[in-house]
Amino acid sequence: MEASIKKWLYRCLLLLFSVTSCYIIYLLAPVWQPFLRILLLAATPFIIGAFVTYLLHPVVEKLHEAGLHRVVALLIIYLLFFGGVGIGIYKGFPAILDQLRELSANVPVYIREYRGWLSFIHDQTSMWPEALQVQLEERIVSIEKWGGGLVERTIGVLLSFMNHFFLYSAHSVHFFLPAKRF
């Protein structure tokens, strides 16, 4: 009987220690979360590379079994991949620009429609108590701020992508061109 009591006491103490440790780790989150974010940010290219390697390994094996050296098989796969991405950007970039031009041409229409929705909401809620109207107005303002921030972040990401793409492509073209000799 005494052995089973010790066993249950040991289990309860282990559970108490585990819960206490988890709580302390939770309380220390402001300390370890920045390190975890940096670690995940630094590990992202390696994780993506490992995933791509995992996906392309069977293709490399098939090409190797067909008689190609692994290096040649990898070069073929990389050329097809980066060539496809390059053609996709080359063909897709004008389409994206057309979509952005169409969006900018239709912005006044969207603004008129949004204002119509707001006037409809104000007409429908004009008989509500003042506190509810204030809360609704605050929610609308917060949604507008969120939407504006989303648009700003999207434009920032697109501009950053285009800047990096053009800088890297210009750098790679400069790398492959023969150097001028004076």
C-alpha positions as CSV (number, residue, x, y, z in Angstrom):
1,M,0.0,0.0,0.0
2,E,2.8,2.4,0.9
3,A,4.4,1.8,-2.5
4,S,1.3,2.9,-4.4
5,I,1.0,6.1,-2.3
6,K,4.6,6.9,-3.1
7,K,3.9,6.2,-6.8
8,W,0.9,8.6,-6.8
9,L,2.8,11.2,-4.8
10,Y,5.7,11.0,-7.4
11,R,3.1,11.4,-10.2
12,C,1.5,14.4,-8.6
13,L,4.8,16.1,-7.9
14,L,5.9,15.4,-11.5
15,L,2.6,17.0,-12.8
16,L,3.0,20.0,-10.4
17,F,6.6,20.4,-11.6
18,S,5.6,20.2,-15.3
19,V,2.7,22.7,-14.9
20,T,5.0,25.1,-12.9
21,S,7.7,24.8,-15.6
22,C,5.3,25.5,-18.4
23,Y,3.9,28.5,-16.5
24,I,7.4,29.9,-15.9
25,I,8.2,29.5,-19.6
26,Y,5.0,31.3,-20.5
27,L,5.9,34.2,-18.2
28,L,9.3,34.4,-19.7
29,A,7.9,34.6,-23.3
30,P,8.9,38.3,-23.8
31,V,12.5,37.1,-23.2
32,W,12.7,34.1,-25.5
33,Q,10.2,35.0,-28.2
34,P,12.6,37.5,-30.0
35,F,15.3,34.8,-30.1
36,L,12.8,32.3,-31.5
37,R,11.6,34.8,-34.1
38,I,15.2,35.4,-35.2
39,L,16.0,31.7,-35.3
40,L,12.9,31.0,-37.4
41,L,13.7,33.9,-39.7
42,A,17.3,32.6,-40.2
43,A,16.1,29.0,-40.6
44,T,13.4,29.8,-43.2
45,P,15.6,29.5,-46.3
46,F,17.0,26.2,-45.0
47,I,13.5,24.9,-44.3
48,I,12.3,25.9,-47.7
49,G,15.5,24.3,-49.3
50,A,14.9,21.1,-47.4
51,F,11.3,21.0,-48.5
52,V,12.3,21.6,-52.2
53,T,15.0,19.0,-51.9
54,Y,12.5,16.5,-50.5
55,L,10.1,17.2,-53.3
56,L,12.7,17.1,-56.1
57,H,14.7,14.1,-54.9
58,P,12.5,11.5,-56.8
59,V,12.9,13.5,-60.0
60,V,16.7,13.6,-59.6
61,E,16.7,9.9,-58.9
62,K,14.7,9.1,-62.0
63,L,17.0,11.2,-64.1
64,H,20.0,9.6,-62.5
65,E,18.6,6.1,-63.2
66,A,18.1,7.2,-66.8
67,G,21.8,7.7,-67.1
68,L,22.4,11.4,-66.3
69,H,24.9,12.5,-63.7
70,R,23.4,14.0,-60.6
71,V,24.9,17.4,-61.3
72,V,23.5,17.5,-64.8
73,A,20.1,16.4,-63.5
74,L,20.2,19.2,-60.9
75,L,21.2,21.7,-63.5
76,I,18.3,20.7,-65.7
77,I,15.8,20.9,-62.8
78,Y,17.2,24.3,-61.7
79,L,17.1,25.7,-65.2
80,L,13.5,24.5,-65.7
81,F,12.5,25.9,-62.3
82,F,14.2,29.3,-62.6
83,G,13.4,29.5,-66.3
84,G,9.7,28.9,-65.5
85,V,9.8,31.5,-62.7
86,G,11.5,34.0,-65.0
87,I,9.0,33.4,-67.8
88,G,6.2,33.6,-65.3
89,I,7.4,37.0,-64.1
90,Y,8.1,38.2,-67.7
91,K,4.6,37.2,-68.8
92,G,2.8,38.0,-65.5
93,F,4.3,41.4,-64.7
94,P,2.4,43.2,-67.5
95,A,-0.8,41.5,-66.4
96,I,-0.2,42.7,-62.9
97,L,0.4,46.2,-64.1
98,D,-2.8,46.1,-66.2
99,Q,-4.7,45.0,-63.0
100,L,-3.2,47.8,-61.0
101,R,-4.1,50.3,-63.7
102,E,-7.7,49.0,-63.8
103,L,-7.8,49.2,-60.0
104,S,-6.6,52.8,-60.0
105,A,-9.1,53.7,-62.7
106,N,-12.0,52.1,-60.6
107,V,-11.0,53.6,-57.3
108,P,-13.6,56.4,-57.5
109,V,-16.3,53.8,-58.2
110,Y,-15.3,51.8,-55.1
111,I,-15.2,55.0,-53.0
112,R,-18.7,56.0,-54.1
113,E,-19.9,52.5,-53.3
114,Y,-18.3,52.5,-49.9
115,R,-19.8,55.9,-49.1
116,G,-23.2,54.5,-50.2
117,W,-22.8,51.6,-47.8
118,L,-21.8,54.0,-45.0
119,S,-24.8,56.2,-45.5
120,F,-27.1,53.1,-45.6
121,I,-25.6,51.9,-42.3
122,H,-26.1,55.4,-40.8
123,D,-29.7,55.5,-42.0
124,Q,-30.4,52.1,-40.6
125,T,-28.8,52.7,-37.2
126,S,-30.0,56.3,-36.7
127,M,-32.7,55.1,-34.3
128,W,-30.3,53.1,-32.2
129,P,-29.1,54.3,-28.8
130,E,-26.1,56.7,-28.8
131,A,-23.7,54.2,-27.2
132,L,-24.3,51.6,-29.9
133,Q,-23.9,54.2,-32.6
134,V,-20.5,55.2,-31.1
135,Q,-19.4,51.6,-30.9
136,L,-20.4,51.0,-34.5
137,E,-18.5,54.1,-35.6
138,E,-15.4,53.0,-33.7
139,R,-15.6,49.6,-35.3
140,I,-16.0,51.2,-38.8
141,V,-12.9,53.4,-38.1
142,S,-10.9,50.4,-36.9
143,I,-11.9,48.4,-40.0
144,E,-10.8,51.4,-42.2
145,K,-7.5,51.6,-40.4
146,W,-6.9,47.8,-40.8
147,G,-7.8,48.0,-44.5
148,G,-5.5,51.0,-45.0
149,G,-2.7,49.1,-43.2
150,L,-3.3,46.0,-45.3
151,V,-3.1,48.0,-48.5
152,E,0.1,49.7,-47.3
153,R,1.7,46.4,-46.3
154,T,0.7,44.8,-49.6
155,I,2.2,47.6,-51.7
156,G,5.3,47.5,-49.5
157,V,5.7,43.8,-50.1
158,L,5.2,44.1,-53.8
159,L,7.7,47.0,-54.1
160,S,10.2,45.2,-52.0
161,F,9.8,42.1,-54.1
162,M,10.2,44.1,-57.3
163,N,13.3,45.9,-55.9
164,H,15.0,42.7,-54.9
165,F,14.2,41.0,-58.1
166,F,15.5,43.8,-60.3
167,L,18.6,44.3,-58.1
168,Y,19.4,40.6,-58.1
169,S,18.8,40.3,-61.9
170,A,20.9,43.4,-62.5
171,H,23.6,42.0,-60.3
172,S,23.5,38.6,-62.0
173,V,23.7,40.2,-65.5
174,H,26.7,42.3,-64.4
175,F,28.3,39.1,-63.0
176,F,28.0,37.2,-66.3
177,L,29.0,40.1,-68.6
178,P,32.7,40.3,-69.5
179,A,34.6,43.0,-67.6
180,K,35.9,46.0,-69.5
181,R,39.6,46.2,-69.7
182,F,41.2,49.6,-69.8
